[in-house]
Amino acid sequence: MRRIAIVGSGQAGTLAAVGLMNAGYEVTLYSDRTADAIMNEGPPTGTAFLFGDTIAAERRLGVETFEDRALPADAIHLNFSPKVGQELVEVSSPIDQGKGYAVDVRLMSSTRMAQLESGGANVVIESVTPERLDEIASENDLTLVATGKGTLASMFERDATRSVYDGPKRYLAMAIVKNVATDGTGFPNRVPGHTPVGFNFYGDIGEFFWVPFYHKTQGKCWNLVIEAKEASPLDTYRKVKSADEMVEKIRAIIKQYAAWDWETLKDIEPVDDDPHCWLRGGVAPTVRRPVAHTESKRAVWSLGDTSFAFDPIGGQGGGCGARQAAYYVDAIVDRGDGPLDETFMEETYEGFYEQHGGRAYNFNNVLLEPLDAIGKLVLISAFGDKGVASRFFEGFNRPDDLYPMIKDKAAARQWVAEASGGSWRAANLKGLAKIIKGQLRLKTKGRHFTYDDSV
Ligand SMILES: Cc1cc2nc3c(=O)[nH]c(=O)nc-3n(C[C@H](O)[C@H](O)[C@H](O)COP(=O)(O)OP(=O)(O)OC[C@H]3O[C@@H](n4cnc5c(N)ncnc54)[C@H](O)[C@@H]3O)c2cc1C
């Protein structure tokens, strides 16, 4: 039986490990923390909202998907303001294929570690060093490194051609909170009758979004993420040291910059019994080379955040890692008795980059940049036409549907026309008319985002 080692017990590593175990490989998972420590001694890596296709991939590999308990988001709602005080566009749509949910990655990891042990795989608790990685690679037919953005990731060279940035573009805050309705009534002004992921984009200061969440002990609740542009008025939490302090900072931001959500979110508190229910920091969006070599020149293969690090803005990082795990498991199985060598690793990675990884990465980065002409066309048309809004939001699940239009104006016009079932001009004009109406309302009533005609 072929032996495969996976180093790293996050959602990408554990998913690949279970998939390979179920496919009949002798699997060893190395984790620097026990399942109990993952659950109780640190924060989750991120929110990790997963869209529909990712959850389908997880289900196919045979892991617990939590769909009987999680709190699904069945809609997306976006407020866009070029700058504070200039509320311009609100777009929303139910999502169908993309419908998904976020489950605490600590719960995912610990559940899968137990599944691996009961299914006959080896789970070794050890913080793997580069020297140990060399030994592990010598003992296995294939070694995957899924240790996230830190530690062993630096063995994999940054791909300077594909990595767009050399540092974080936003300073992030995340908190998991209670006291927000989880029965679909929480955001009545946003998408009535639905549980939306709620995005707020400000061109000048940054973004924030509210995500329905399944916490390891609290169960259904909400996960709030702030993305501050450097030195903007959102950039207030770099020194925060506790969950209470972080939630207070986020409350203040909501009150000032998302007044439309204040009624829903004014009573937020950290979830119970979890001092680690928050995060702050930044992610440098990075693509790394897929293969690194250990001291004795053995090739090892990167997976998850070790391969691709995403800013959370488009909710793509966890999904990309999970789909990469599924793609790699399929490729390994398809390889049969063929060599699992460096050529196989490079070719498989390129296939994944073309099919999903590169597209997800580049789409996500577009969201970090000021709106270009194509972005304006799509956003305004989505404001004017529900078909365009629906297709755009489904693109978070399938970023490949956003290509080539994301980089090609003629293709973007065609994409808008197809989505609206009419001409791109008509969809765009409808959006512009709504913008003018909204600007008049802003002048007369002091608020445009009222959501009375959202869905
Ligand atoms: C604020 C925020 C919000 C986010 N929101 C979303 C979202 O909505 N949707 C989405 O898809 N993605 C999102 N992401 C990204 C997502 O959370 C990550 O991409 C994903 O969780 C990474 O999983 P991973 O398994 O690759 O790495 P990790 O979760 O970092 O796991 C790595 C594991 O390896 C272990 N390890 C590390 N070093 C060693 C070692 N030397 N030896 C043994 N074990 C080791 C660690 O203990 C850890 O368990 C978000 C990220 C952030 C920061």
The ligand as an SDF file (V2000), in Angstrom:
LIG
                    3D

 53 58  0  0  0  0  0  0  0  0999 V2000
  -10.1100   36.8260    9.0870 C   0  0  0  0  0  0  0  0  0  0  0  0
  -10.1160   35.7230    8.0750 C   0  0  0  0  0  0  0  0  0  0  0  0
  -11.3050   35.3770    7.4440 C   0  0  0  0  0  0  0  0  0  0  0  0
  -11.3200   34.3820    6.4760 C   0  0  0  0  0  0  0  0  0  0  0  0
  -12.5000   34.0890    5.8360 N   0  0  0  0  0  0  0  0  0  0  0  0
  -12.5390   33.1160    4.8920 C   0  0  0  0  0  0  0  0  0  0  0  0
  -13.7640   32.7880    4.2470 C   0  0  0  0  0  0  0  0  0  0  0  0
  -14.8260   33.3510    4.5280 O   0  0  0  0  0  0  0  0  0  0  0  0
  -13.7670   31.7940    3.3000 N   0  0  0  0  0  0  0  0  0  0  0  0
  -12.6170   31.1260    3.0010 C   0  0  0  0  0  0  0  0  0  0  0  0
  -12.6790   30.2080    2.1600 O   0  0  0  0  0  0  0  0  0  0  0  0
  -11.4390   31.4120    3.6000 N   0  0  0  0  0  0  0  0  0  0  0  0
  -11.3680   32.3760    4.5400 C   0  0  0  0  0  0  0  0  0  0  0  0
  -10.1990   32.6520    5.1840 N   0  0  0  0  0  0  0  0  0  0  0  0
   -9.0200   31.8260    4.8760 C   0  0  0  0  0  0  0  0  0  0  0  0
   -9.1140   30.4500    5.5540 C   0  0  0  0  0  0  0  0  0  0  0  0
   -9.4380   30.5780    6.9070 O   0  0  0  0  0  0  0  0  0  0  0  0
   -7.7870   29.7280    5.3910 C   0  0  0  0  0  0  0  0  0  0  0  0
   -7.4420   29.7490    4.0170 O   0  0  0  0  0  0  0  0  0  0  0  0
   -7.8320   28.2770    5.8200 C   0  0  0  0  0  0  0  0  0  0  0  0
   -8.4250   28.1030    7.0830 O   0  0  0  0  0  0  0  0  0  0  0  0
   -6.3950   27.7180    5.8390 C   0  0  0  0  0  0  0  0  0  0  0  0
   -6.4020   26.3380    6.0940 O   0  0  0  0  0  0  0  0  0  0  0  0
   -5.0560   25.5050    6.0030 P   0  0  0  0  0  0  0  0  0  0  0  0
   -5.4030   24.1190    6.3930 O   0  0  0  0  0  0  0  0  0  0  0  0
   -4.3970   25.6990    4.6920 O   0  0  0  0  0  0  0  0  0  0  0  0
   -4.0480   26.1570    7.0510 O   0  0  0  0  0  0  0  0  0  0  0  0
   -4.1410   26.3290    8.6450 P   0  0  0  0  0  0  0  0  0  0  0  0
   -5.5290   26.4890    9.0900 O   0  0  0  0  0  0  0  0  0  0  0  0
   -3.1700   27.4060    9.0000 O   0  0  0  0  0  0  0  0  0  0  0  0
   -3.6410   24.9370    9.2170 O   0  0  0  0  0  0  0  0  0  0  0  0
   -2.2990   24.6060    9.3340 C   0  0  0  0  0  0  0  0  0  0  0  0
   -2.1710   23.5610   10.4250 C   0  0  0  0  0  0  0  0  0  0  0  0
   -0.8490   23.0560   10.4570 O   0  0  0  0  0  0  0  0  0  0  0  0
   -0.4010   22.9570   11.7940 C   0  0  0  0  0  0  0  0  0  0  0  0
    1.0670   23.1530   11.7510 N   0  0  0  0  0  0  0  0  0  0  0  0
    1.7040   24.3090   11.5210 C   0  0  0  0  0  0  0  0  0  0  0  0
    3.0410   24.1040   11.5110 N   0  0  0  0  0  0  0  0  0  0  0  0
    3.2190   22.7930   11.7400 C   0  0  0  0  0  0  0  0  0  0  0  0
    4.3850   21.9600   11.8400 C   0  0  0  0  0  0  0  0  0  0  0  0
    5.6260   22.4750   11.6830 N   0  0  0  0  0  0  0  0  0  0  0  0
    4.2290   20.6480   12.0940 N   0  0  0  0  0  0  0  0  0  0  0  0
    2.9740   20.1070   12.2420 C   0  0  0  0  0  0  0  0  0  0  0  0
    1.8470   20.8500   12.1550 N   0  0  0  0  0  0  0  0  0  0  0  0
    1.9770   22.1630   11.9020 C   0  0  0  0  0  0  0  0  0  0  0  0
   -1.1310   24.0780   12.5160 C   0  0  0  0  0  0  0  0  0  0  0  0
   -1.2750   23.8120   13.8890 O   0  0  0  0  0  0  0  0  0  0  0  0
   -2.4720   24.0870   11.8200 C   0  0  0  0  0  0  0  0  0  0  0  0
   -3.3880   23.2200   12.4480 O   0  0  0  0  0  0  0  0  0  0  0  0
  -10.1240   33.6790    6.1370 C   0  0  0  0  0  0  0  0  0  0  0  0
   -8.9260   34.0210    6.7740 C   0  0  0  0  0  0  0  0  0  0  0  0
   -8.9190   35.0320    7.7220 C   0  0  0  0  0  0  0  0  0  0  0  0
   -7.6140   35.3850    8.3860 C   0  0  0  0  0  0  0  0  0  0  0  0
  1  2  1  0
  2  3  1  0
  2 52  2  0
  3  4  2  0
  4  5  1  0
  4 50  1  0
  5  6  2  0
  6  7  1  0
  6 13  1  0
  7  8  2  0
  7  9  1  0
  9 10  1  0
 10 11  2  0
 10 12  1  0
 12 13  2  0
 13 14  1  0
 14 15  1  0
 14 50  1  0
 15 16  1  0
 16 17  1  0
 16 18  1  0
 18 19  1  0
 18 20  1  0
 20 21  1  0
 20 22  1  0
 22 23  1  0
 23 24  1  0
 24 25  2  0
 24 26  1  0
 24 27  1  0
 27 28  1  0
 28 29  2  0
 28 30  1  0
 28 31  1  0
 31 32  1  0
 32 33  1  0
 33 34  1  0
 33 48  1  0
 34 35  1  0
 35 36  1  0
 35 46  1  0
 36 37  1  0
 36 45  1  0
 37 38  2  0
 38 39  1  0
 39 40  1  0
 39 45  2  0
 40 41  1  0
 40 42  2  0
 42 43  1  0
 43 44  2  0
 44 45  1  0
 46 47  1  0
 46 48  1  0
 48 49  1  0
 50 51  2  0
 51 52  1  0
 52 53  1  0
M  END
$$$$
